[in-house]
Structure formats: structure tokens, C-alpha cells
Amino acid sequence: MAAQAGDWSEWRGPTRDNHAAPGQKPPLEWADDKNVRWKSQVPGMGHSTPVVSGERIILTTADLEAQTQSVLAYDRASGQQLWETVVHRGDLPEKIHKKNTHASSTVVCQGQRIFALFFNGVSVYLTALDMAGAQVWQKKVGEFHSRYPFGFGSSPISYGSNIIVVAEYEGGGYLAAFSQKDGSEQWRTPRQIGTSYSTPVIAEITGREQLLISGQSRVSSYAPDTGEPLWHVQGSSPATCGTMVWHEDIVFASGGYPNKETIAVRADGSGEILWKNGVKCYEQSMLVVDGYLYGYSDTGIMHCWDCMTGEEQWKTRLGGPVSASPVNAGRHIYATNEQGTTFVFAPTPEGFKELARNQLGEVGFATPTFVDSQVFIRTATYQGEKRQEWLYRLGAE
């Protein structure tokens, strides 16, 4: 089944910057009894974003009791679960951050194959499935020995005929690319300074494609076809989780641990830092709309800055904590916190203008996705200590 224009085929969406395809009109408001087209149970637990490719929705999940890590497919029209493929049995890491899962990496799916990344035992594995859920190949990418028992979270990204992955830890971290066809390694570049968790992104800036990643107290750029380092600038934090964003020839990063810093860097290799501040967007990525940078900080405050100068246009407290990343869809920004509350507001520097405040479930770790004026949200509810995950398709009447 072929992918369709506007599909949400991997982490950060069709343009890699959390902007939905133009012309959409997703609902501003929803609840369990409003604008819900269907609601389906999701077995196990995961924080991966729902990927939409054609008529399929793809998720990852993990079952701690059964010791499995799986890929799930749902029918987009009905919400029916079509298949579940167990990719790994056993060897789920014993220790993990209380806010992480064993299935937090979002898949890549561009209509013919699905590429899923899991941390199992002490290693990271990349697995290719066909659209019926059959395994095509599996590749041990490399080991991952974090100094912190927090687990794994970086997602794979696509570039041409390759899948690029990153695993960063002291003494053995790496960026690496693998053939989508057979999993053969195409290139590998060391990233060994320290433990970090960010997913890279590819953007065309200053007349060339650059693979951008933060973490290890650096903002770094690589050639996506070879892995060759292009430039780096000291800044942000030793450990970051968010994916970088950009505007014209400026790139932005935020973190992290142990220090708090949001930074703007000229992406031409000059090393110029345009501005920085002490705001921390650690797990969540930021968002650029019309020359303004929006950051939903760990403290639950939404900020709006001028991309060029860093001047704060406004800030307002929405409430946190925050793990999901804000999305621009239908000329509105949707921002979800960990309690499952999604704030909808206008992207304008003239002040915070709330349009809606929606509650769905009790959990909001996965970033929602927007395709064809529909919203796909992964959440969870609790009955006592029993946790049940759900996948929703939302759409206006």
C-alpha cells in the first residue's frame, strides 16, 4: 500500500518539524463524547507517536509481564487492530525511568515497509516489517550503555534509501545509517562524549541538507549521506531529548540535564550564537511558526520568542509536566501535557489566545498526529493501578 501526501510517516511528521500538511481543518474541541470517530484498546504500554501511512496506523508497545516488544497496526477507517508482531521476547531492561517505556521510539513507515527501533538487553535493534506485519530483516545496530538507568527513546528517521539511528553514551555512542532494503550498514559516526537521548532531524539550511542533533553540550551538524561532521557549537545541555527545529539559517535546541538552556545558532558553520536563555524544554521538542519559536517548558509555561532576536513576546502558564511536543495544524497550535490536557491556541506573537482546552484520558506522553483534518491521539486511563491504553481518531462532524 502506497503512502499518501500528508501522511504522518515518522517522528515529527511530513516536513519533519511537527507541521501538519496545509489546508487541514482538525477539530478544535474534543472529549470522550465529542468529535470521537472511534476509540480502540491498545495492549501493553508505549509512548510512541501514532504513525499514519495510507489506511494504516502503526504503533509500538511493550508488555512488561509477558516480556515482549511489539509493533501494532490498526485500520484507519474502523480502528480495528489488524495485527501485532512481537519483535523481541525477553531481555527488557530491568531499570527504566518511571516516565519512560520499553516502546517509546516512533516507527518510520512510508507505505511499503515499517522500521521499528527497540532497546533490548544491552543493545539497540532495528527491525523491518512489511505492511502485513511479517519480519523482513532485523539488525543489531549496536550496544547502549547509559550511565543513567533511564531506558531509551530516540526514534529512527528516514533519508533517501536509508534509515538513520542514534544511540549516545560514554565511550561507545554513534550515529549510523542502514539500508532500508536489507539492513546493511552504510555509514557510522562516533557520538561518544556522553549520554543523551535526542532524535536527529534533517533540514535543508544554508543551501545544503544537514543532519542536526543536540546533546553532549553541543549543537551539531552532519552530512546525512555520509555521517561526516560539518560543524558544532558549544551550547544547550549534556543531556537533551527534544528534536531540533529551524528558521531560515538559524537552528534551535533546548535542554536539559543538568543545566537549563535554549539556544539559537547560525547554521553556516561560523559558530555564531545569536541568543540563548535559561528556559528548559527537556523531553519535548519546540515549534517554529511564521518566524516565532514556541517552547512548552518543563515547568508548564508556554513561551513565544522572536526567532531572530530571542525577544520574549509572551509567556503563559498552562500547567505541566510536559513530554509531548506541540504541533501546528490548521493554523492552530495543539500542545498536550502529561495529564492528557490539550491546549489549542493561535500562533501569534501578540499574546496568548486560547481557543480550546480538551481532556482525553489521563495520560499525554505521545505527541498527537494530524492527517486529513483528523487527529490521532494515544492516551491511557486507570482503574486503580490497572492501566489501559487507547488510540483515538478524532474528527469534526
C-alpha positions as CSV (number, residue, x, y, z in Angstrom):
1,M,0.0,0.0,0.0
2,A,1.5,3.3,-1.1
3,A,2.0,6.2,1.3
4,Q,-0.1,9.3,0.6
5,A,0.8,13.0,0.5
6,G,0.4,14.5,4.0
7,D,0.7,11.1,5.8
8,W,2.4,11.2,9.2
9,S,5.1,8.7,8.2
10,E,7.6,9.2,11.0
11,W,8.6,11.2,14.1
12,R,7.9,15.0,13.5
13,G,5.6,14.5,10.5
14,P,5.6,15.1,6.8
15,T,8.0,18.1,6.9
16,R,10.0,16.9,10.0
17,D,9.0,19.9,12.0
18,N,5.7,19.0,13.6
19,H,3.7,20.9,11.0
20,A,0.7,19.0,9.5
21,A,0.1,19.2,5.8
22,P,-1.5,22.5,4.8
23,G,-5.2,23.0,4.3
24,Q,-6.4,20.9,7.2
25,K,-9.3,21.7,9.4
26,P,-8.9,19.4,12.5
27,P,-11.4,19.9,15.3
28,L,-10.6,22.5,18.0
29,E,-12.6,20.7,20.6
30,W,-13.0,17.1,21.7
31,A,-13.9,14.9,24.7
32,D,-15.0,11.2,25.1
33,D,-18.4,12.2,23.8
34,K,-17.4,14.8,21.3
35,N,-15.8,14.5,17.9
36,V,-14.7,10.9,18.5
37,R,-14.8,8.8,15.3
38,W,-13.6,5.7,17.1
39,K,-11.7,4.6,20.2
40,S,-9.6,1.3,20.3
41,Q,-7.8,-0.5,23.0
42,V,-4.0,-0.7,22.8
43,P,-2.4,-3.6,24.6
44,G,0.7,-3.1,26.7
45,M,2.3,0.3,27.2
46,G,4.2,2.7,25.0
47,H,4.8,6.4,24.3
48,S,5.5,6.2,20.6
49,T,3.6,8.6,18.3
50,P,0.9,7.1,16.1
51,V,2.2,6.9,12.5
52,V,-0.3,7.2,9.7
53,S,0.5,5.7,6.4
54,G,-2.3,5.3,3.9
55,E,-5.0,3.3,5.6
56,R,-2.8,2.0,8.4
57,I,-1.9,3.4,11.8
58,I,1.3,2.0,13.3
59,L,2.3,2.0,17.0
60,T,4.9,0.2,19.1
61,T,4.1,-1.3,22.5
62,A,5.7,-3.4,25.2
63,D,4.2,-5.9,27.7
64,L,6.3,-6.0,30.9
65,E,4.6,-9.1,32.3
66,A,5.0,-11.1,29.0
67,Q,8.4,-9.5,28.4
68,T,7.6,-8.6,24.8
69,Q,8.2,-5.6,22.5
70,S,5.8,-5.4,19.5
71,V,4.6,-3.4,16.5
72,L,0.8,-2.9,16.1
73,A,-1.2,-2.0,13.1
74,Y,-4.8,-0.5,13.1
75,D,-7.2,0.1,10.3
76,R,-7.6,3.9,9.9
77,A,-11.3,3.8,8.9
78,S,-12.6,1.5,11.6
79,G,-10.0,1.4,14.3
80,Q,-9.8,-2.4,14.2
81,Q,-6.5,-3.9,15.2
82,L,-5.2,-5.7,12.1
83,W,-2.1,-7.4,13.5
84,E,0.5,-7.5,16.2
85,T,4.1,-8.6,15.5
86,V,6.2,-9.5,18.5
87,V,9.7,-8.3,17.6
88,H,11.5,-9.2,20.9
89,R,10.8,-11.7,23.6
90,G,12.6,-11.3,26.9
91,D,15.5,-9.1,27.9
92,L,13.6,-6.0,28.6
93,P,15.9,-3.8,30.7
94,E,15.2,-4.2,34.4
95,K,15.6,-0.5,35.2
96,I,13.9,2.4,33.4
97,H,12.8,5.9,34.2
98,K,9.4,6.0,35.7
99,K,8.2,8.2,32.9
100,N,9.7,6.1,30.1
101,T,8.5,2.9,28.5
102,H,10.1,0.0,26.6
103,A,8.3,1.2,23.4
104,S,8.9,5.0,23.2
105,S,10.5,5.1,19.8
106,T,8.2,6.1,16.9
107,V,8.4,3.9,13.7
108,V,9.1,5.0,10.2
109,C,6.5,3.8,7.6
110,Q,6.4,5.2,4.1
111,G,3.9,2.7,2.6
112,Q,5.9,-0.4,1.8
113,R,7.9,-1.2,5.0
114,I,7.8,-0.4,8.6
115,F,11.1,0.3,10.5
116,A,11.0,-0.1,14.3
117,L,13.8,0.6,16.9
118,F,13.9,-1.1,20.2
119,F,16.3,-1.2,23.1
120,N,16.5,-4.9,24.2
121,G,19.1,-6.4,26.6
122,V,22.1,-4.1,26.3
123,S,21.6,-3.4,22.5
124,V,19.6,-1.4,20.1
125,Y,17.9,-3.3,17.3
126,L,16.4,-2.0,14.0
127,T,13.7,-4.2,12.5
128,A,12.0,-4.0,9.1
129,L,8.4,-5.4,8.7
130,D,6.2,-5.5,5.6
131,M,2.7,-4.0,5.7
132,A,1.2,-7.3,6.8
133,G,3.5,-7.4,9.8
134,A,5.9,-10.1,8.6
135,Q,9.5,-9.5,9.5
136,V,11.8,-8.7,6.6
137,W,15.1,-8.3,8.4
138,Q,16.5,-7.4,11.8
139,K,19.8,-5.6,12.5
140,K,21.7,-5.2,15.8
141,V,22.6,-1.5,15.5
142,G,24.9,-1.6,18.5
143,E,25.1,-1.6,22.2
144,F,23.7,1.1,24.5
145,H,25.2,1.6,28.0
146,S,23.8,4.7,29.5
147,R,25.3,6.0,32.8
148,Y,21.7,6.5,33.9
149,P,19.1,3.6,34.1
150,F,16.5,5.6,32.2
151,G,16.0,3.4,29.1
152,F,15.9,4.5,25.5
153,G,13.8,6.9,23.5
154,S,15.4,8.1,20.3
155,S,13.4,7.4,17.1
156,P,14.7,6.3,13.7
157,I,14.4,8.8,10.8
158,S,14.5,8.2,7.0
159,Y,16.9,9.7,4.5
160,G,16.7,8.6,0.9
161,S,17.0,4.8,0.8
162,N,18.5,4.7,4.4
163,I,17.2,4.7,8.0
164,I,19.4,6.7,10.4
165,V,19.5,5.9,14.1
166,V,21.4,7.3,17.1
167,A,22.5,5.9,20.5
168,E,24.6,8.2,22.7
169,Y,26.6,7.0,25.7
170,E,30.1,7.4,27.1
171,G,32.8,5.6,25.2
172,G,30.6,4.0,22.5
173,G,27.8,6.2,21.2
174,Y,27.2,6.5,17.5
175,L,25.1,7.9,14.6
176,A,24.6,5.2,11.9
177,A,22.7,4.7,8.7
178,F,21.3,1.4,7.4
179,S,19.8,0.4,4.0
180,Q,16.0,0.1,4.0
181,K,16.3,-2.8,1.6
182,D,18.4,-5.2,3.6
183,G,19.7,-3.5,6.8
184,S,23.3,-3.3,5.6
185,E,25.3,-0.6,7.3
186,Q,26.0,2.4,5.1
187,W,28.0,4.6,7.5
188,R,28.8,5.1,11.2
189,T,30.0,8.2,13.1
190,P,31.1,8.2,16.7
191,R,28.9,10.2,19.3
192,Q,30.9,9.2,22.4
193,I,31.1,12.2,24.7
194,G,28.2,11.4,27.0
195,T,24.7,10.1,27.4
196,S,21.9,11.9,25.6
197,Y,18.5,10.9,24.1
198,S,17.5,13.2,21.3
199,T,16.3,12.2,17.8
200,P,18.1,13.9,15.0
201,V,16.4,15.8,12.2
202,I,17.3,16.6,8.6
203,A,16.7,20.1,7.2
204,E,17.8,22.0,4.2
205,I,19.6,25.0,5.6
206,T,22.3,27.4,4.0
207,G,21.9,25.6,0.7
208,R,22.6,22.1,1.8
209,E,21.0,19.2,3.7
210,Q,22.1,19.0,7.3
211,L,21.5,16.3,9.9
212,L,21.0,18.3,13.2
213,I,21.2,16.9,16.7
214,S,21.7,18.4,20.2
215,G,23.1,16.9,23.3
216,Q,26.6,16.4,24.8
217,S,26.7,20.1,25.4
218,R,26.8,20.7,21.6
219,V,24.6,21.8,18.8
220,S,25.9,19.6,15.9
221,S,25.5,19.2,12.2
222,Y,26.4,16.2,10.0
223,A,26.2,15.3,6.3
224,P,23.2,12.9,6.2
225,D,24.5,11.0,3.2
226,T,27.9,10.2,4.8
227,G,27.7,11.0,8.5
228,E,30.7,13.4,8.1
229,P,30.7,16.1,10.8
230,L,30.1,19.5,9.3
231,W,30.2,21.8,12.4
232,H,29.4,22.0,16.1
233,V,28.8,24.8,18.6
234,Q,29.0,24.5,22.4
235,G,25.6,25.0,23.9
236,S,22.4,23.7,25.3
237,S,23.0,20.7,27.8
238,P,24.9,17.5,28.2
239,A,21.6,15.5,28.0
240,T,18.7,16.5,25.8
241,C,15.7,14.6,24.5
242,G,14.0,17.1,22.1
243,T,14.5,17.3,18.3
244,M,16.0,20.5,17.0
245,V,13.9,23.0,14.9
246,W,15.0,25.7,12.5
247,H,14.0,29.0,10.8
248,E,15.8,30.3,7.7
249,D,19.6,29.8,8.6
250,I,19.1,29.6,12.3
251,V,18.7,26.3,14.3
252,F,17.3,26.0,17.9
253,A,17.9,23.5,20.6
254,S,16.8,23.2,24.3
255,G,17.6,21.1,27.3
256,G,18.1,19.5,29.5
257,Y,20.2,18.0,32.2
258,P,21.8,19.2,34.4
259,N,21.6,22.8,33.1
260,K,18.7,24.7,31.6
261,E,19.3,26.4,28.2
262,T,17.5,27.2,25.0
263,I,19.9,28.4,22.3
264,A,19.8,29.8,18.7
265,V,22.8,29.1,16.4
266,R,23.7,30.3,12.9
267,A,23.8,27.0,10.9
268,D,26.5,28.1,8.4
269,G,29.5,26.7,10.4
270,S,30.5,30.2,11.6
271,G,29.9,29.2,15.2
272,E,27.8,32.3,15.8
273,I,25.3,32.0,18.7
274,L,22.6,34.5,18.2
275,W,20.9,34.3,21.5
276,K,20.2,32.0,24.5
277,N,18.1,31.9,27.6
278,G,17.5,29.8,30.7
279,V,14.3,28.0,29.6
280,K,14.3,24.2,29.7
281,C,12.3,22.1,27.2
282,Y,13.9,18.8,28.0
283,E,11.8,15.8,26.7
284,Q,9.5,17.9,24.4
285,S,10.6,19.5,21.1
286,M,9.9,23.1,20.2
287,L,7.9,24.5,17.3
288,V,8.6,27.3,14.8
289,V,5.6,29.1,13.1
290,D,5.9,32.3,11.0
291,G,9.3,33.3,12.4
292,Y,8.4,32.7,16.1
293,L,9.6,30.0,18.3
294,Y,7.2,28.3,20.7
295,G,8.5,26.3,23.7
296,Y,6.4,24.4,26.2
297,S,8.8,24.4,29.2
298,D,9.2,21.7,31.8
299,T,7.5,24.0,34.3
300,G,4.3,24.1,32.2
301,I,4.8,27.6,30.8
302,M,4.3,28.2,27.1
303,H,6.8,30.7,25.7
304,C,6.8,32.7,22.4
305,W,10.1,34.2,21.2
306,D,11.2,36.0,18.1
307,C,13.4,33.6,16.2
308,M,15.9,36.2,15.1
309,T,16.4,38.1,18.3
310,G,15.2,35.8,21.1
311,E,13.0,38.6,22.4
312,E,10.2,37.1,24.5
313,Q,6.8,38.1,23.0
314,W,4.7,36.5,25.8
315,K,4.5,33.6,28.2
316,T,1.6,31.9,30.0
317,R,1.3,29.1,32.5
318,L,-0.6,26.1,31.0
319,G,0.4,23.5,33.5
320,G,2.8,20.6,33.3
321,P,4.7,18.4,33.4
322,V,5.3,18.1,29.7
323,S,6.6,15.3,27.4
324,A,4.6,15.5,24.2
325,S,5.6,18.2,21.6
326,P,3.4,21.0,20.3
327,V,2.0,20.6,16.7
328,N,0.9,23.2,14.1
329,A,-2.2,22.1,12.3
330,G,-4.9,24.1,10.5
331,R,-3.2,27.3,11.6
332,H,-3.6,26.4,15.2
333,I,-1.1,25.1,17.8
334,Y,-2.0,22.0,19.8
335,A,0.0,21.4,23.0
336,T,-0.6,18.4,25.2
337,N,0.7,17.9,28.8
338,E,1.3,14.6,30.7
339,Q,-2.2,14.7,32.2
340,G,-3.8,14.4,28.8
341,T,-4.9,18.0,28.5
342,T,-4.5,19.5,25.0
343,F,-4.4,23.3,24.8
344,V,-5.3,24.8,21.4
345,F,-4.2,28.4,20.7
346,A,-3.5,30.8,17.9
347,P,0.1,31.1,16.6
348,T,0.6,34.8,17.1
349,P,3.2,37.0,18.9
350,E,0.5,39.4,20.0
351,G,-0.3,37.4,23.2
352,F,-1.6,34.0,24.2
353,K,-5.1,33.4,22.6
354,E,-6.6,30.2,23.8
355,L,-9.1,28.6,21.5
356,A,-9.9,25.4,23.4
357,R,-8.9,23.2,26.3
358,N,-9.6,19.5,25.8
359,Q,-9.3,16.5,28.1
360,L,-8.9,12.9,26.8
361,G,-7.8,10.1,29.1
362,E,-5.4,10.7,32.0
363,V,-2.1,10.4,30.2
364,G,-0.5,12.6,27.5
365,F,3.1,11.4,26.7
366,A,2.7,10.6,23.0
367,T,2.6,13.5,20.6
368,P,-0.7,13.6,18.6
369,T,-0.7,13.4,14.8
370,F,-2.8,15.2,12.3
371,V,-3.8,13.8,8.8
372,D,-6.7,14.8,6.5
373,S,-8.3,17.0,9.2
374,Q,-8.3,14.0,11.6
375,V,-6.4,13.8,14.9
376,F,-4.9,10.5,16.2
377,I,-4.2,10.5,20.0
378,R,-2.6,7.9,22.2
379,T,-3.6,8.1,25.8
380,A,-4.4,5.9,28.8
381,T,-6.9,5.6,31.7
382,Y,-6.6,3.9,35.1
383,Q,-8.8,1.8,37.2
384,G,-7.0,1.6,40.5
385,E,-3.4,0.6,39.5
386,K,-4.6,-1.1,36.2
387,R,-3.6,0.9,33.2
388,Q,-5.3,0.7,29.8
389,E,-4.0,2.5,26.7
390,W,-6.3,3.8,24.0
391,L,-6.0,5.0,20.5
392,Y,-8.5,7.7,19.3
393,R,-9.4,9.0,15.9
394,L,-10.9,12.5,16.2
395,G,-12.7,14.5,13.6
396,A,-15.4,17.1,13.3
397,E,-18.9,16.1,12.3
